[in-house]
Amino acid sequence: MFHDLNIPVLATPGSAQAAQEQLETRKRVELLVHLGYQAVAYNYEITGKMPNNHVNPITKLDLPGVNLKQYSRLTLVVDDISQNYGLNTGNPAISSYDIIAVQPTNEKLFQAACGTFEVDIISLDMSARLPFYLKHSTVGLAVERGIYFELCYGAAIRDATARRNLISNAQSLIRVTRGKNIILSSQAMRAMELRGPYDIVNFGTLLGLNQATAKDCLSSHCRGVVIHAETRRNTTRAVISVDPVSSLTETEQWKLGNKRKKLSDSKGAVLRKKAKEPSNT
C-alpha cells in the first residue's frame, strides 16, 4: 500500500479561497488514486505557537467508490522550546489530528524533537541548506522512539536550487539513519507536481537508498507512522492503554475479578428495590 503523507492544505474553512483550495485538493487526491496510492494525509501547517482556540480545519473528501484511507496531519514549525508543552494527547487541538509532525528550525530544537517531543514525524526543510549537522547519536534517539524522518520531493520539482539542496541534505540524512525510519512524501502544492510511486522509488535510489528500502519509504515506513500515531493517541506515553469497563464483552468480564461480583450485587440490589416500589398505575 503506497502512501503520500503530505498533501498541504492552506485555506481555512469559511475563507474566500476555501472553495478553490478544496477543488485543488480534490484534483491532487484523484491523481494520487490514479497513480496507485491507497492512503493520503492532508497536512495543515502552523508556524510558531498554536492558538489556544485552534480548530482542526481539515475536511476529508467524500470519494464514493474509491478505496482510499484519509488522515489529517498537523505540522508545527517550532522556533521555541516552550512549544513542546502543548505537544501531548491531553491537548484537544493536538488530539483532533491523526498524525503530528514537527519541523525544528535549529539544532537545539532538533535534539529536543528527537529526544522528547511527542510526535510521529520530524520534517526538515531539505530544500534549503540545513543550519546544523545531522549526527547519528541525535538521529538515533528518534529512531529508537519510533519517530520517522520525512523527505519531500515537491520542492525539487519547483526549483533547481532546491533540488540540489534536497539531494545533498537527503544523502546526509540517509547516511546517519542508514535508511531507517525515512518516509518519502510529495508536499505537492499542485497536481502537476505529483509523481507515481515507482518514479519516487527511482528518485530514492538517486538519494542513496536501495530499491527495496526506497519502496518501504512509501509503504511500510508510512504504515509505521500511522501505527505510531494510533499508539500515541490511544495510550499513555505509549505504555498503558485504558479502556472503559463498558467496553468488555461477556466473555471478558472475568478481568474485573472481585469487582464483577460487587457490580452484580449492586445491580441486583437496584433491581430488587425497583421491584418493591409500588406501581403508579
C-alpha positions as a Markdown table, in Angstrom:
| # | Residue | x | y | z |
|---|---|---|---|---|
| 1 | Met | 0.0 | 0.0 | 0.0 |
| 2 | Phe | 1.6 | 3.3 | -1.1 |
| 3 | His | 1.1 | 6.4 | 1.0 |
| 4 | Asp | 1.6 | 10.1 | 0.5 |
| 5 | Leu | 1.5 | 11.7 | 4.0 |
| 6 | Asn | 2.0 | 15.3 | 3.0 |
| 7 | Ile | -0.7 | 17.0 | 0.9 |
| 8 | Pro | -0.7 | 20.6 | 2.0 |
| 9 | Val | -4.0 | 22.3 | 3.0 |
| 10 | Leu | -3.7 | 26.0 | 3.1 |
| 11 | Ala | -7.1 | 27.7 | 3.3 |
| 12 | Thr | -9.2 | 27.6 | 6.4 |
| 13 | Pro | -13.0 | 26.9 | 6.2 |
| 14 | Gly | -15.1 | 30.0 | 5.5 |
| 15 | Ser | -12.3 | 31.9 | 3.8 |
| 16 | Ala | -12.7 | 33.3 | 0.2 |
| 17 | Gln | -10.1 | 30.8 | -1.0 |
| 18 | Ala | -11.7 | 27.7 | 0.6 |
| 19 | Ala | -13.7 | 26.6 | -2.4 |
| 20 | Gln | -10.7 | 26.9 | -4.8 |
| 21 | Glu | -8.4 | 25.1 | -2.3 |
| 22 | Gln | -10.9 | 22.3 | -1.9 |
| 23 | Leu | -11.1 | 21.9 | -5.7 |
| 24 | Glu | -7.3 | 21.8 | -6.0 |
| 25 | Thr | -7.1 | 19.3 | -3.2 |
| 26 | Arg | -9.6 | 17.1 | -4.9 |
| 27 | Lys | -7.5 | 17.2 | -8.1 |
| 28 | Arg | -4.4 | 16.2 | -6.3 |
| 29 | Val | -6.1 | 13.3 | -4.5 |
| 30 | Glu | -7.8 | 12.0 | -7.6 |
| 31 | Leu | -4.5 | 12.0 | -9.4 |
| 32 | Leu | -2.9 | 10.2 | -6.5 |
| 33 | Val | -5.5 | 7.5 | -6.7 |
| 34 | His | -5.0 | 7.2 | -10.4 |
| 35 | Leu | -1.2 | 6.8 | -9.8 |
| 36 | Gly | -1.8 | 3.9 | -7.4 |
| 37 | Tyr | -1.7 | 5.4 | -3.9 |
| 38 | Gln | -4.0 | 4.0 | -1.3 |
| 39 | Ala | -3.5 | 6.4 | 1.6 |
| 40 | Val | -3.1 | 10.1 | 1.9 |
| 41 | Ala | -2.7 | 12.7 | 4.7 |
| 42 | Tyr | -3.9 | 16.3 | 4.5 |
| 43 | Asn | -1.2 | 18.5 | 6.1 |
| 44 | Tyr | -2.1 | 21.7 | 7.9 |
| 45 | Glu | 1.0 | 23.8 | 8.9 |
| 46 | Ile | 1.3 | 26.2 | 11.8 |
| 47 | Thr | 4.4 | 28.4 | 12.3 |
| 48 | Gly | 5.1 | 29.5 | 15.9 |
| 49 | Lys | 2.8 | 28.9 | 18.9 |
| 50 | Met | -0.5 | 27.2 | 18.3 |
| 51 | Pro | -3.5 | 29.4 | 19.2 |
| 52 | Asn | -5.4 | 28.3 | 22.3 |
| 53 | Asn | -8.7 | 28.2 | 20.3 |
| 54 | His | -7.3 | 26.3 | 17.3 |
| 55 | Val | -9.8 | 24.2 | 15.4 |
| 56 | Asn | -8.8 | 21.5 | 13.0 |
| 57 | Pro | -9.6 | 23.0 | 9.6 |
| 58 | Ile | -9.2 | 19.7 | 7.6 |
| 59 | Thr | -12.2 | 18.2 | 5.9 |
| 60 | Lys | -11.7 | 14.8 | 4.4 |
| 61 | Leu | -13.0 | 14.4 | 0.9 |
| 62 | Asp | -16.1 | 12.4 | 0.0 |
| 63 | Leu | -14.9 | 9.9 | -2.6 |
| 64 | Pro | -17.6 | 7.3 | -3.3 |
| 65 | Gly | -16.4 | 4.1 | -4.7 |
| 66 | Val | -12.7 | 4.9 | -4.0 |
| 67 | Asn | -10.7 | 2.8 | -1.6 |
| 68 | Leu | -8.5 | 5.5 | -0.1 |
| 69 | Lys | -7.5 | 5.9 | 3.5 |
| 70 | Gln | -7.5 | 9.6 | 4.5 |
| 71 | Tyr | -5.7 | 11.1 | 7.5 |
| 72 | Ser | -5.4 | 14.6 | 9.0 |
| 73 | Arg | -2.0 | 15.9 | 9.8 |
| 74 | Leu | -0.6 | 18.9 | 11.7 |
| 75 | Thr | 2.9 | 20.2 | 11.2 |
| 76 | Leu | 4.3 | 22.6 | 13.7 |
| 77 | Val | 7.2 | 24.8 | 12.7 |
| 78 | Val | 8.8 | 25.3 | 16.1 |
| 79 | Asp | 11.3 | 28.1 | 16.9 |
| 80 | Asp | 11.0 | 28.0 | 20.7 |
| 81 | Ile | 11.5 | 25.0 | 23.1 |
| 82 | Ser | 8.4 | 26.1 | 25.1 |
| 83 | Gln | 6.2 | 25.0 | 22.2 |
| 84 | Asn | 6.8 | 21.4 | 23.3 |
| 85 | Tyr | 4.4 | 21.9 | 26.3 |
| 86 | Gly | 1.4 | 21.7 | 24.1 |
| 87 | Leu | 2.5 | 18.6 | 22.2 |
| 88 | Asn | 0.6 | 16.0 | 24.1 |
| 89 | Thr | -2.6 | 14.0 | 23.7 |
| 90 | Gly | -4.1 | 15.9 | 26.6 |
| 91 | Asn | -4.3 | 19.0 | 24.3 |
| 92 | Pro | -7.7 | 18.7 | 22.4 |
| 93 | Ala | -6.3 | 20.6 | 19.4 |
| 94 | Ile | -3.5 | 18.1 | 19.1 |
| 95 | Ser | -5.7 | 15.1 | 19.6 |
| 96 | Ser | -8.0 | 16.2 | 16.8 |
| 97 | Tyr | -5.3 | 15.3 | 14.2 |
| 98 | Asp | -4.4 | 11.8 | 13.2 |
| 99 | Ile | -0.7 | 12.5 | 12.7 |
| 100 | Ile | 1.5 | 15.1 | 14.3 |
| 101 | Ala | 4.7 | 16.3 | 12.7 |
| 102 | Val | 7.3 | 18.9 | 13.8 |
| 103 | Gln | 9.7 | 21.0 | 11.8 |
| 104 | Pro | 12.6 | 22.3 | 14.1 |
| 105 | Thr | 14.4 | 25.3 | 12.9 |
| 106 | Asn | 17.7 | 25.0 | 14.9 |
| 107 | Glu | 20.0 | 22.3 | 16.3 |
| 108 | Lys | 18.7 | 22.6 | 19.9 |
| 109 | Leu | 15.1 | 22.1 | 18.8 |
| 110 | Phe | 16.1 | 19.2 | 16.5 |
| 111 | Gln | 17.8 | 17.5 | 19.5 |
| 112 | Ala | 14.6 | 18.1 | 21.6 |
| 113 | Ala | 12.4 | 16.7 | 18.8 |
| 114 | Cys | 14.5 | 13.6 | 18.5 |
| 115 | Gly | 14.7 | 13.0 | 22.3 |
| 116 | Thr | 11.5 | 14.3 | 23.9 |
| 117 | Phe | 8.8 | 15.7 | 21.6 |
| 118 | Glu | 5.6 | 13.5 | 21.4 |
| 119 | Val | 5.3 | 13.5 | 17.6 |
| 120 | Asp | 5.2 | 11.0 | 14.8 |
| 121 | Ile | 7.3 | 12.7 | 12.1 |
| 122 | Ile | 10.3 | 15.1 | 12.1 |
| 123 | Ser | 10.2 | 17.0 | 8.8 |
| 124 | Leu | 13.2 | 19.2 | 7.9 |
| 125 | Asp | 13.2 | 21.8 | 5.2 |
| 126 | Met | 15.6 | 19.9 | 2.9 |
| 127 | Ser | 15.1 | 22.4 | 0.0 |
| 128 | Ala | 17.4 | 24.9 | 1.9 |
| 129 | Arg | 20.8 | 24.4 | 3.4 |
| 130 | Leu | 20.4 | 23.0 | 6.9 |
| 131 | Pro | 21.7 | 25.3 | 9.7 |
| 132 | Phe | 23.2 | 22.3 | 11.6 |
| 133 | Tyr | 24.9 | 19.0 | 11.0 |
| 134 | Leu | 23.0 | 15.7 | 11.3 |
| 135 | Lys | 24.6 | 13.4 | 13.9 |
| 136 | His | 24.0 | 9.7 | 14.2 |
| 137 | Ser | 23.7 | 9.9 | 18.0 |
| 138 | Thr | 20.9 | 12.5 | 17.8 |
| 139 | Val | 19.0 | 10.9 | 15.0 |
| 140 | Gly | 19.3 | 7.5 | 16.7 |
| 141 | Leu | 17.2 | 8.8 | 19.6 |
| 142 | Ala | 14.3 | 9.4 | 17.3 |
| 143 | Val | 14.7 | 6.0 | 15.5 |
| 144 | Glu | 14.7 | 4.3 | 18.9 |
| 145 | Arg | 11.4 | 6.1 | 19.8 |
| 146 | Gly | 9.7 | 5.1 | 16.6 |
| 147 | Ile | 9.7 | 8.6 | 15.1 |
| 148 | Tyr | 10.2 | 8.9 | 11.3 |
| 149 | Phe | 12.0 | 11.5 | 9.2 |
| 150 | Glu | 10.4 | 13.0 | 6.1 |
| 151 | Leu | 11.9 | 13.7 | 2.8 |
| 152 | Cys | 9.6 | 15.8 | 0.4 |
| 153 | Tyr | 10.3 | 15.8 | -3.3 |
| 154 | Gly | 7.8 | 18.6 | -4.3 |
| 155 | Ala | 10.3 | 21.5 | -3.8 |
| 156 | Ala | 12.8 | 19.7 | -6.1 |
| 157 | Ile | 10.3 | 19.8 | -8.9 |
| 158 | Arg | 9.6 | 23.5 | -8.4 |
| 159 | Asp | 13.2 | 24.8 | -8.2 |
| 160 | Ala | 16.7 | 23.7 | -9.4 |
| 161 | Thr | 18.5 | 25.2 | -6.3 |
| 162 | Ala | 16.1 | 23.4 | -4.0 |
| 163 | Arg | 16.7 | 20.2 | -5.9 |
| 164 | Arg | 20.5 | 20.4 | -5.3 |
| 165 | Asn | 20.0 | 21.1 | -1.6 |
| 166 | Leu | 17.5 | 18.3 | -1.3 |
| 167 | Ile | 19.8 | 15.7 | -2.8 |
| 168 | Ser | 22.7 | 16.9 | -0.6 |
| 169 | Asn | 20.7 | 17.0 | 2.6 |
| 170 | Ala | 18.9 | 13.8 | 1.9 |
| 171 | Gln | 22.1 | 11.9 | 1.4 |
| 172 | Ser | 23.3 | 13.2 | 4.8 |
| 173 | Leu | 20.1 | 12.0 | 6.5 |
| 174 | Ile | 20.3 | 8.6 | 4.8 |
| 175 | Arg | 23.9 | 8.2 | 5.8 |
| 176 | Val | 23.2 | 8.9 | 9.5 |
| 177 | Thr | 20.0 | 6.9 | 9.7 |
| 178 | Arg | 21.3 | 4.1 | 7.4 |
| 179 | Gly | 18.0 | 4.2 | 5.6 |
| 180 | Lys | 15.9 | 3.5 | 8.7 |
| 181 | Asn | 12.7 | 5.4 | 9.6 |
| 182 | Ile | 12.5 | 7.5 | 6.5 |
| 183 | Ile | 9.4 | 8.3 | 4.5 |
| 184 | Leu | 9.1 | 10.0 | 1.1 |
| 185 | Ser | 6.2 | 12.5 | 0.6 |
| 186 | Ser | 5.3 | 14.9 | -2.1 |
| 187 | Gln | 4.4 | 18.2 | -0.3 |
| 188 | Ala | 2.8 | 19.0 | -3.7 |
| 189 | Met | 1.0 | 22.3 | -4.0 |
| 190 | Arg | -0.4 | 21.4 | -7.4 |
| 191 | Ala | -1.4 | 18.2 | -9.1 |
| 192 | Met | 1.3 | 18.6 | -11.8 |
| 193 | Glu | 4.0 | 18.2 | -9.0 |
| 194 | Leu | 2.9 | 14.7 | -8.1 |
| 195 | Arg | 4.7 | 11.6 | -9.3 |
| 196 | Gly | 3.9 | 7.9 | -9.4 |
| 197 | Pro | 5.2 | 5.6 | -6.6 |
| 198 | Tyr | 7.8 | 3.9 | -8.8 |
| 199 | Asp | 9.1 | 7.2 | -10.1 |
| 200 | Ile | 9.7 | 8.1 | -6.4 |
| 201 | Val | 11.3 | 4.8 | -5.8 |
| 202 | Asn | 13.8 | 5.6 | -8.5 |
| 203 | Phe | 14.3 | 9.0 | -7.1 |
| 204 | Gly | 15.1 | 7.4 | -3.7 |
| 205 | Thr | 17.8 | 5.3 | -5.3 |
| 206 | Leu | 19.3 | 8.6 | -6.6 |
| 207 | Leu | 19.4 | 9.8 | -3.0 |
| 208 | Gly | 21.4 | 6.7 | -1.8 |
| 209 | Leu | 18.6 | 4.2 | -0.9 |
| 210 | Asn | 18.5 | 0.8 | -2.4 |
| 211 | Gln | 15.3 | 0.0 | -4.3 |
| 212 | Ala | 13.7 | -2.2 | -1.6 |
| 213 | Thr | 14.3 | 0.5 | 1.1 |
| 214 | Ala | 13.0 | 3.2 | -1.2 |
| 215 | Lys | 9.8 | 1.3 | -1.7 |
| 216 | Asp | 9.5 | 0.8 | 2.0 |
| 217 | Cys | 9.7 | 4.6 | 2.4 |
| 218 | Leu | 6.4 | 4.9 | 0.5 |
| 219 | Ser | 4.7 | 1.8 | 2.1 |
| 220 | Ser | 5.7 | 0.0 | 5.3 |
| 221 | His | 7.5 | 3.0 | 6.8 |
| 222 | Cys | 4.4 | 5.2 | 6.2 |
| 223 | Arg | 2.3 | 2.4 | 7.8 |
| 224 | Gly | 4.7 | 2.6 | 10.7 |
| 225 | Val | 3.9 | 6.3 | 11.1 |
| 226 | Val | 0.2 | 5.6 | 11.2 |
| 227 | Ile | 0.6 | 2.8 | 13.8 |
| 228 | His | 2.9 | 5.1 | 15.9 |
| 229 | Ala | 0.3 | 7.8 | 15.7 |
| 230 | Glu | -2.5 | 5.5 | 16.8 |
| 231 | Thr | -0.4 | 4.2 | 19.7 |
| 232 | Arg | 0.4 | 7.8 | 20.8 |
| 233 | Arg | -3.2 | 8.8 | 20.8 |
| 234 | Asn | -4.6 | 5.7 | 22.5 |
| 235 | Thr | -2.1 | 5.1 | 25.2 |
| 236 | Thr | -0.4 | 7.0 | 28.0 |
| 237 | Arg | 3.1 | 7.7 | 26.8 |
| 238 | Ala | 2.8 | 4.6 | 24.5 |
| 239 | Val | 2.9 | 2.3 | 27.6 |
| 240 | Ile | -0.5 | 2.0 | 29.1 |
| 241 | Ser | -3.8 | 1.8 | 27.2 |
| 242 | Val | -7.0 | 2.4 | 29.1 |
| 243 | Asp | -10.5 | 1.2 | 28.0 |
| 244 | Pro | -13.8 | 1.7 | 29.9 |
| 245 | Val | -15.4 | -1.2 | 31.7 |
| 246 | Ser | -18.4 | -0.9 | 29.5 |
| 247 | Ser | -16.3 | -2.0 | 26.5 |
| 248 | Leu | -15.8 | -5.5 | 28.0 |
| 249 | Thr | -17.8 | -8.3 | 26.4 |
| 250 | Glu | -19.5 | -11.1 | 28.4 |
| 251 | Thr | -16.5 | -13.4 | 27.9 |
| 252 | Glu | -14.1 | -10.7 | 29.2 |
| 253 | Gln | -16.0 | -10.0 | 32.4 |
| 254 | Trp | -13.5 | -12.2 | 34.3 |
| 255 | Lys | -11.0 | -9.4 | 34.1 |
| 256 | Leu | -13.0 | -7.5 | 36.7 |
| 257 | Gly | -12.2 | -10.1 | 39.3 |
| 258 | Asn | -14.0 | -9.3 | 42.6 |
| 259 | Lys | -15.4 | -6.1 | 41.2 |
| 260 | Arg | -17.6 | -8.2 | 39.0 |
| 261 | Lys | -19.4 | -9.7 | 42.0 |
| 262 | Lys | -19.8 | -6.2 | 43.5 |
| 263 | Leu | -21.2 | -4.8 | 40.3 |
| 264 | Ser | -23.6 | -7.7 | 40.0 |
| 265 | Asp | -24.7 | -7.4 | 43.6 |
| 266 | Ser | -25.2 | -3.6 | 43.3 |
| 267 | Lys | -27.2 | -4.1 | 40.1 |
| 268 | Gly | -29.3 | -6.8 | 41.8 |
| 269 | Ala | -30.0 | -4.6 | 44.7 |
| 270 | Val | -31.2 | -1.8 | 42.4 |
| 271 | Leu | -33.5 | -4.2 | 40.6 |
| 272 | Arg | -34.9 | -5.6 | 43.9 |
| 273 | Lys | -35.5 | -2.0 | 45.1 |
| 274 | Lys | -37.4 | -1.1 | 42.0 |
| 275 | Ala | -39.5 | -4.3 | 42.3 |
| 276 | Lys | -40.6 | -3.3 | 45.8 |
| 277 | Glu | -41.7 | 0.2 | 44.7 |
| 278 | Pro | -45.5 | 0.5 | 44.3 |
| 279 | Ser | -46.8 | 1.0 | 40.8 |
| 280 | Asn | -48.3 | 4.4 | 39.9 |
| 281 | Thr | -50.9 | 2.8 | 37.7 |
